[in-house]
Amino acid sequence: MTSKQLILDKIRKNNIVPKSDLPEYTNFGLTFENKFEEFSRVLNTVGGDAIDTTKDKLDEVISSLYPDEKVIVSNIEESKLGNFIANDESDPHNLRDVDLAIVKGEFAVAENGAVWLKNSDNRHRSLYFIAQNIIIVVKKSDILNNMHEAYEKISFEDKGYGVFVSGPSKTADIEQSLVIGAHGPKSGYVIFID
């Protein structure tokens, strides 16, 4: 027996940890009486805005926010404003001229103003970050209180890309001064529909 094997055997023999159950943590984390209101407040502090509307008014609201945008990608069925099909592009660099991306959010988290984006129908994850402006559309019933609830909804068994996004791109590295749109969308809205 080698000295290495001897050491490992002694560690295994003397490193006995009794099996114990993890504590229960029901009702854990922050909860909010009005999740939409809290989400809106937090999102506003990071440079984004939340809007509440209905499916039939969605395109009208988006058009009022961005009346002059020319190249629009929409990967949600509730909006008919898209005039550029990002999935037809083989090279994600070709998305550099996208003025507005209208994308689906799976759910929103009131605690931190973040939205989980995981759309398997979206060929290019760079769409979320290369567009000049982004609108994330989420069902109002899909607002969660906190990240504990969020992680219960995420399936890590499913392969693919997923990301939490909160507002437009921003940085505060330089002189601790917040700069919006430094390295991604310069504006961001989360629109909740019923």
Secondary structure, 3 states (H helix, E strand, C coil): CCHHHHHHHHHHHHCCCCCCCCCCCCCCCCCCCCHHHHHHHHHHHCCCEEEEECHHHHHHHHHHHCCCCCCEEECCCCCCCCCCCHHHCCCHHHHCCCCEEEEECCEEECCCCEEEECCCCCCCCCHHHHCCEEEEEEEHHHEECCHHHHHHHCCCCCCCCCEEECCCCEECCCCCCCEECCCCCCEEEEEEEC
